[in-house]
Amino acid sequence: MRTRTTIEFQHLTKHFGPVRAVDDLSFTVEPGRVTGFLGPNGAGKTTSLRSLLGLVRPTSGTATFGGIAYRDLPRPLATVGTALEASSFSPGRTARNHLLVAAAAAGIPRSRADEVLELTGIAEAGNRRVGGFSLGMRQRLGLAFALLGDPEVLVLDEPINGLDPEGIRWIRGLLRELAQQGRTVLVSSHLLSEVQQTVDHVVILSHGRVVHEGSLDDFGSSPAVVVDSPDRPGLRAALLAAGLPVADGDSGLVVSAPAVDVGAAAARAGIALSLLQPERAGLEETFLQLVGTGEGVGA
């Protein structure tokens, strides 16, 4: 049975001279869901993650895995898989050799290198030198490295950056699958639009401080529902009969009501639905209002 390990930030603060990059940061990342760590460039996300991984010494506070600092983990790669920079590979070494060296150093079977190359979709490129990889291929190799120890926790910095639409769809599915296995998944991004279809929970950082934490369903607003049916006229009539305001949209009828009320009205009228989707047009606007449009103070 997989160990369920939390990530815990407790009053984490980091100063670089007069600059306060992270300011009294406290939150917990729970297993079994994908948590988005969001904020504009310079908000303090990278400094927070580097503090978590022992690459930066905090001015005060702690960042731990189940109460244990990264440097004190008995088997780091089996506990935490990380991908912070897609460019941190030697260009003259092959992808497979990168993984084999790391596996040997951590006492991981050599066969695991081929398994994660296959899992991340780059098995055919395993014997190619990394210097010829695109940014998207480097992202996949970074994720392969993160998965090498079959870790309980994944910490990924901008993992979608550089991926094509197929790659984005693939990584969304993979991260959700890993969370469903009971792993703890923390994904950072400076754009809500990149991860809003991937994450379940969000922690939003601005100027080194948490400005919002909660489920994605509670964030922003869902002022309307887009609904459609093979019998659109019948659907419109059923919604109007239920007293629900209806307008025409690009992909169906736009109803200013909760999805449960819209579905119930259609069901009472015996109308089969082909689409029932909450509008999330307000998410990005709310995000920008929280973080502002300027740069933060830290990395």
Secondary structure, 3 states (H helix, E strand, C coil): CCCCCCEEEEEEEEEECCEEEEEEEEEEECCCCEEEEECCCCCCHHHHHHHHCCCCCCCEEEEEECCECHHHCCCHHHHEEEECCCCCCCCCCEHHHHHHHHHHHHCCCCHHHHHHHHHCCCHHHCCCEHHHCCHHHHHHHHHHHHHCCCCCEEEEECCCCCCCHHHHHHHHHHHHHHHHCCCEEEEEECCHHHHCCCCCEEEEEECCEEEEEEEHHHCCCCCCEEEECCCHHHHHHHHHHCCCCEEECCCCEEECCCHHHHHHHHHHCCCCCCEEEECCHHHHHHHHHHHCCCCCCCC
